Amino acid sequence: MNPRALVFDAYGTLFDVHSVAQRCESFWPGAGARLSQLWRAKQLEWTWHRSLMRRYAPFSQVTHEALGYACAALSLPLDEDRSAKLMQEYRGLAVYPDVRAAHAGLRGAGYRLAILTNGSHDMIDPLVAQSELAFDAVLSVDEVRVFKPAPEVYALAAKRLGVAAGEIGFVSSNCWDALGAKSFGFRVWWINRAGAPLDRLDFEPDGILSGLGELSAVLAR
Amino acid sequence: MNPRALVFDAYGTLFDVHSVAQRCESFWPGAGARLSQLWRAKQLEWTWHRSLMRRYAPFSQVTHEALGYACAALSLPLDEDRSAKLMQEYRGLAVYPDVRAAHAGLRGAGYRLAILTNGSHDMIDPLVAQSELAFDAVLSVDEVRVFKPAPEVYALAAKRLGVAAGEIGFVSSNCWDALGAKSFGFRVWWINRAGAPLDRLDFEPDGILSGLGELSAVLAR
């Protein structure tokens, strides 16, 4: 049975968070990749910590604070100008090479397409706009004030799209996000571009794809 | 005002989780440190993911699964014998060099001492027993089926010790654990042995110490 809506994760799935590394490198030669990795790692950790502590803050704040931490940890001097420029990079992240054709194909096939993201609207809306990818809905966890992989997040998508959980196809490159969605009841494809092992969280995705380009063929079966 | 009870985190605070690296190195020369780091990272991530997904599993299971993941990710062949031996290492972790004298001093000063840990009793009880450190209580999140830094965990300590949150002194080397405890209402000392920046989670510890040896002096003030 074909899903009635396809819901995509944004950061790491459609948009390459590490495309900020180049700007990082231009500011601190030799440290760009390390900074980008630590920035992303802390950003994610703090979404989990804040959710468990019940101290939600918008993703833009968490991302900004994670940048400050990462620079401090790596002894990279960060001033307001560089901080603002790097936060702006996050609003213009590169689209993965396999995204545009896949998006066009799925849209052409008549699927309802949505984004379900940790990103607050101040971050995700400009990013989606500049990407020129069209979605029927861009849903942010900001509405439920808890981050992925809490079930409230996936419930938001089902509710806002008016589609039963089992009729939503969910697509994420973040394995824990894919498995959180599966635990909630979505049909799930994990985009495993890096060839990583599966996370061990009691669930398995319905399919594991090496890129978004394979999605159309899988859905057509 | 002196705390009525002192509550310690176990893994990373009293016990050095990376003391497993030596055994890892003996099994896979050249990969011991990397394996130990990835094993610990995944172990922690999955405590957060499972808690948010509401799919709790005991820490012994999570630790075992994280070992399997880490070996797979690093292409290190893991058989049942090595797996059992490494899990056994976790029941005999080294005590940090600053622990014994600090523990003896605080006990001599008459403090009630407890452990509050992610560890399930099948892991933590043998570890504490072999360390020969005496505690008035060893409390496991297993009782509330959610991991740190959820407030239910810290509430368990207050309830089981019969001490108000504000009269508990909490000690952890894991900054997010310290701040989760602070968010709940404990007095908190973060043991920052590595000189890391402070996590940015809306709270600050009451004190930042470079080792457990400083705790007695701080409490005597």
Interface residues (C-beta under 8 A of the other chain):
Chain A: K42 E45 W46 W48 H49 R50 S51 L52 M53 R54 R55 A57 E65 A66 G68 Y69 A72 A73 V146 F147 K148 P149 A150 P151 W176 L179 G180 S183 A196 P197 D199 R200 L201 D202 F203
Chain B: K42 E45 W46 W48 H49 R50 S51 L52 M53 R54 R55 A57 E65 A66 G68 Y69 A72 A73 V146 F147 K148 P149 A150 P151 W176 L179 G180 S183 A196 P197 D199 R200 L201 D202 F203
